[in-house]
């Protein structure tokens, strides 16, 4: 590659990365609104880790979460303070780096033009923008996936030791992120198996006996694969030891929503498979936290290019068989990383559980774009400039629509505020504004797994008030005569997290003459006179 080509490549990918960074960091302090309890639970755990110095490899609260992302969030909170945007900024950072990693991977596999398109489509995708701005650990799945396979494919091509080490590290650390990543090592094994079959065909080498496998690989120059495997093992070892000692945490919530726990697993598997694939083009995720409810995960031009790219890959894979390793990688990767969604029954289609498919979806779209745009041989036409302008206009429209969906259509909806528990953030801010000497009680009158004897959604209020004010968190069952006797001093407040008329009547009976009831924004406050 000459200097001019290098400068052109640097300018294009830099522009894509800057666009991706803008779409992921702009107004991150207010968009998305509120702070969903799952995000807040990460924040509470991170703040506790900073306070106690106990950084965990796995945090068992809230159905259990791998600790890597939470521990990185702790660093962000240490630098920027306990603010929601400090939690979400970590996701945005990894989201931007994933765009760069996708470009490297797609360029390694298919060349620059598909890589440009793939990186651009992901950069402006509502699907990836959204999860890059939410404090969920799942955003690290595509990040470690693209870098693990970029370094693995580069290692197989160049046989450079550092590539094997970085591939192993990415694979091992990826297992510290989200349960969906557990399918990635399977894909890595398949890639290596297909690579070996292709290598054996090229070298006309017979298969060794079972006893001689170890020596065969050392004798044929495959010894660096052992370094790759050792690096991955070392990186995942702390988590593996934890799961060995706590096997109940290995499956976690996955067992609760599995298709195999349903009455008719075959029927549920067929339905979940259909919903998983149709969400790309027709009926997307209906959860307002995950999507512009019901909208396809892909804009229709990108969806069309995805289909074209998928057909191109399938054709090459079946025509060349083992020689089409890169295309088999795309196809199998897409299906394997769809399994975390397909094998569940709850909330389908589910854009979060299928987050690992995002790099593969956009690499297919990149191949489709190359087939449509790059292979038209415009240099042979008299209208080359108009063709380039037309492609530029299409790409600009795709970028505009992705941003418009997120920052206008989705952000402006009341459902989005509700999905991110804006009311709970308002309660926390209200408590922060009260005098420190008064007693503050939050009634956690809603469902969820118990954390410190109260349902987990209290985490949002806990995070917002962390280090600013103290509050007591109780369930409705704690409201009795002893509570009323010990509670009411002038100025003390009781705040239920959600409106419940029965609860209000109970409080009026317990504290008939001592309180006044007032509404503040969307919540109600009982205050002692």
N, C-alpha and C positions, 0 to 999 in steps of 0.2 A: 504494500500500500504506500503510495507516494505521499509527500507532505500535504499536498492540496486535498487529497482524499481524507487524510487524517483531520485536517482543519474542518472540512465539511462535516465529518462524522461528529466531531466534538461540538460544533455549533448546533447541530440538529438534536443530539441527545441532551445537551445542556438546556436547550429551549424546552424540551419535553419535561425534564426534571424540574425546571423552574416553574412550569405550568402546574405540574403535580404538587409541588410544595405550596404554591399559592392556593390551590383548591383544597389542600389539607390543613393549612394553618390559618387561613384568613378567617377572622372573627371566631376563632376556636373558643374564645372566652364566653361566647353567648350562643353559639350554634355547635351542637344541638343544645336545647335548653335543659334545665334541670340537671339531675344526676340520678340515673337509674340505680336501684339498690345493689345490683351485682357490681357495678362500677364502684359504688361507695364502699362495698365490703372489701374490695381490693385495697381501697384507700385506707380504710381502718386498719387492715392487717399490715399495710406498709408503714403506717404511722406507729403502730404498736412495735413493729420490728425496729424502727429507728429509736424508739424510746427504750426498749429493753435490750437491743443488740442481738436479738434472736431472729436471724433471717433463716427461714425454713425452706427446705427443698420442696415441701408440699404443705399447703394450708388446708386442713381438713374441714374448716367451716364452710357453710353454704354448698354442700354436696361435694366439696373437695376441689382444689385447684392447684395445678402445678405452680411452683413458686418463682420461676425465673422472671416472668413478666412483672409480678408483684414486687420483687426485689429491685428490679430496674425502676419501677414506679417510685419506690422509696427514695432512690437517688434523686429523681425529679422533684419529689416533695421536699427533700432536704434542701435543694437549691432554690426552688421557687415558692415553697410554702404550701400549706394544705388547701389548694384550690382545685376545683373540678378540671380546669384547663390543664393543670400540671399533670393530672392523671391521663388526660386525653392526648396531651402533647407527645407522650411516649408512643402512642399508637400512630400518630401522624408521622413521627420520625421514622418508624419502621415501615409505614406505608410508602413513604417517598423512596426509601432505600430498596423496597421491593420492586419499584418501577425500574430502577437501575439494574437490579439483579435479573429481572426478566429480560431486559435488553441484552445483557451479557449472555444469558442462556440461549435466547432465540438466535442471537448472532452466531454463537458457537454451533448451533444445530442447523440453521437454515440460511445464514447470511444476514447482511445488514438490512435489506429492505423489509423482509418480514419482521425483523427485530424492531425497526422504527415503528411500524404500524402496531405491533403488539404492545409496545411500551406506551404509545400514544393512546390507544384504546383503553388500556387500563388506567392511565393517568386521568382520563376524563369520565370514567365510568362511575355512575352513581353508586353501584354496588361496592366498589373498592373505596371510593371517597367516603362513603358513609361509615364503613367499619374502620377506616383510618382516623376517624374523629370520635370514636367511642372507646372508652377504657376497657376493652375486652382483650384477653390474652390471645384470642383466636387470630388476631391480625398477624401474629408471628408465624402462623402456619405457612402462608404463601411466601413469607420472607425467607425462612430457612429452607423451604422446598426449592426455590429458584437458585439459591446459592449452593445448596448441597449438590444439585444436579449440574449446575454450571461447572463447579470444580471437579465433579466426578467425570463428566464428559471430556473436560479439558485434560484431566489426568490420563484418561485412556488414550487420548490423542497424542499428548506430548510426553507422557511418562515422567512428568516432573513430580518430585517427592512432595513439595509444598502443596500441590493441588490435591494429592491424596489426603494429606493431613487436614487441609481446610474442608474437604468434602466430608471426611469422617467427623470433624468437629461440628459442622453444620447439621449433619444427620443426628448426632448424639444430642446436641443442644436442642434440636427441634422437638425431641421427645419430652422436653421440659415445658412445652407450651400448651397444647390443647389435645384432647383425645383424638381428634381427627388426624393428627400427624402420625398416629401409629400405623397407618396404612402406607406411609412413605417408605419405611425400610423394606416392605414387601416389593414396592416398585423398584427400589435399588437392587434388590436381589434378582428380579426379573431382568433388569437392564444388564447386569453383569452376566447372567446366564445367556442372554441373547448375544451379547458381545463375545462370549466365549465360543458359542456355536459358530458365529461368523468367523472368528479367528481360526477355529479348527478347520473350517471349510477352505479358508485361504491358504493354510499351511499344510493341508492334507495330513493332519495329525490324528491318529486313532485315539479313542478314549482310553485312559489308563484304567487299571484295575482299582478296586475300592481301596486296597491297601496302599496304593502308590499315588493317591490324589495329592497328598501333602508334598511329596517330593516332585511330582509332576509340575505343580504350580511354581515351585522354587526353581526348577530346572528350565522352565519356559519363560522366565522373566516376569512372572506374575507376583513376585514376592512383595511388591509395594502394596498389593491388595491387603496383605496382612497388617500393614501399617494403617491403612484406611480403616480396617475392622477394629484394630486395637484402639485407635483414636476415638472412634464412635463409642466403643465400649467404655472407655475411661470417662468420657463426657456424660454418659447416661448412668454410670455406676451409682452415684449417690441416690438417684431416683429409684433405680432398681432395688437397692438395698432397702429403701423406705417401703416400697411395695411388697418386698419379701416379708418384712416385719408387719405390714398392715395390708394384707391381701384384699380386705373389704373395700379399700379405697381405690383399687386398681380399676374396677368397673365403674364404681360410683353411680351417678345418675343414669348412665347409659343403659343399665339393666332395667331401669324403670320404664323406659320408653321404647324398648326394643320391639321389633315386629314379632319376634319369637315369643314374646310374653302375651301376645294377643290370642283370641280364640281361633282365628283363621289366619295363620302366618302366611300362607301362599297368597291369599287374596290381598292381605295388607301389603305384602312385598310387591305385588303387581301394581297396586294403587300408588304406593310411594315411589316406585320407579317411574311411572308415568308422570306424576306430579313433579318429580325432580327434574326431568328433562323439559317438560312443557313450560316450566317457570322461566326458562331462558327467552322464550318467544311469545308467550301468551299470558299465562296466569301466574304472576310472581308471588313472592312472599307477602302475606296479608298483615304481618306484624309491622306496625308503624315504626318500631325501633330499627327494623331491618331494611325497610323498603318504603317507597311511595306505594302504599298498600295496594296490592293486586297488580301493579304495573310489571311488565316483563323485566327481567333482570338486565336484558340487553336492549338498547335502542334498535329499531328494526334494520337500519343499514348494517350495523355491526352483527346482528343476528344472521342476516343473509350471508355476510362474509364468513361467519363462523361455519355455516352449513357448507359453503363452498370449500373452505379449508379442511373441514372434516372429510369431505368426499375425496379431496386431493390426497390427504394422508392415508385414508383407507385404501384407495387405489394403489398407492405406492407400497403400502405395507403388504398387501396380498400379492402384488406383482413381484416384489423383490424378496419377500419372505424375510429371512434373518438379516439380509443385507440392508433392510430398511429399518435399522435400529431406532433412528430418531423418530420415525413416524409411529412405530410400535410404542415407543415411549410416550408420545402424545396421547394416543388412543387409550392405552392401558392406564396411564396416569389420570386421565379424565374419568374413566369408569371407577378406578380404585378410590379416588378422592371424592366420588359421589356417594360411596357406600355409607359414610357416617350419616348422611341424610336418608338414603334409601332404606337403611336397616332400622329406622325409627318410625314411630306412628304419630308423634305429637307435633302439632303446629305445622303440618306440611302444606305447601312447599316451604323449605326452611333455608334461607340464604346464608345464615350463620354456620350451620353444620356443614354446608357444602362450600365453605370459604376456600378450602384447599383446591377446588377446581378452577379458581379464578385465573391463575397463570396459564393453565392449559386451554381454557376458553379463549383467551386473548391471543395465544399463539396460533390456535386454529384460525382465528379471525385475521391474524397477520398473514398466514399462508393464503387465505382467501383473498386478501387485498393484493398480495403479490400476483396471484393468478389473474385478477381482474385488471389491476392497474399497471403492474410492472412488466407484464408479458404481452402488452398490446403493441409494442414496437412503434411507439409514437414518433421516434426519430425518422421514420420512413414516411411520415405524413406531413402535410403542409400546415397542419393545425396543432402543432405540438404545444405552442404557448397556451392555446385555448384548452387543451386537454389538462395541462398542469393547473391552470386556473380553476377548471372544473373540479379536479381532485381537491385542490386547496379549499374551495368553497364547501365541498362535502365534509371535509375534515373540520373546518371551522364550525359548520352547523352541528356536527356531532359534539364538539367541545362545548358549544353554547347550550345545547339541549341538556347535556349532562349537568352543567352548572345550574341551569335554569330549574331543572327537576329538583336539585338538592337545596339550593339557596332561596328559591321562591316557592315552588309548588309544595315541597315537603316541609320546609321550615315554617311556613306561614300557617300551617294547620294546627288547630287546637288539639287534634289527636296526637300530634307529635309531642306537645307539652305533656299531655297525660302519659304518653308512653315512657317519658323520661322523668316522671314523678316530680314535676315542677312544684307541686303543692308541698311535697316533703322538704324541698329546698327552702321554700318560703317559711315553713315552720322553723327550720333551723336558723334562718336569718332573723326571724322575730325573736327567738330565744336569745340570740346573741345581743340583741338591742336592749334586753331587760337588765335591771340592776343585778350585780353578781350575788347580792346577799339574799335575794328571795329564792324560795324553793320552786323548782320547775319540774313538773311531772308530765311525761309524754305517755299516753295510753296507746300501746301498739295493738290496735283492734283490727287486725287483718292477718291473713294466713302467711305461711312461709316456714321454712325450716328454722328451728330454734338456734339462736346464737346468744350465749349469755342469758339463757332462760326467756328470751323474748323473740318473736318472729324476726327473721333476717331483714325485712324492709326497713326496720329502724336504723339500719346502717347509714342511710342517706342523711338523716338528722344527726346521727353521731358524727359523721364526717364533717358536716357543715359547722358543727359546734365544737369540734375537736380543738382543745387548747384555748377556746374563746369563752366558753361558759360551761357549767356543769348542769346536767339534768338527770332525773331518775326515769327509767324506762320500765313500765309495768304492763301487764296484760289486764284485760277486763276483770279476770277472776280475782285480782288483788284489791278490787274496790269493795271495801267492807267498812264496818263501824270503826275498827281500829285505824284504818287508813284515814277516815274522816276526822278522827280524834287527833291524830298526830300531824295532820297535814296543814290545816288552815291557819296561817298567819297572814297579817295584812300584806297584800301584794303578791302572795303565792299564786301560781297559775297551774291549771291542768289543761292539756291540749290533746284531744283524741286525734289520731293520724288521719282517720277518715270519718265522714259524717255517718252517724248512726243514732236514730231517734230513740231507740231503746236505751242506749248508753246515756244519752242526755237525760232521759227521765230518771234513770238510776242515780245519776250524779245530783239531780235536783232533790231527790229524796234523801240522799246522804248529806247534802250540804244545802238545806232548804233556805236558810236565812243569811248565810254567810258569803254567798257568791253572787257575782253578776255575770251574765252570759253575753258575750259579744262576738260578732263575726269579724275576722280579719282576713281580707282577701277571700280565699276559698276554704278556710278552716275556721273552727270555732274555739273560743278561749273561755274557760271558767276561771275567774279571778276572785280571790278573797278580798272582801272589803276591809 
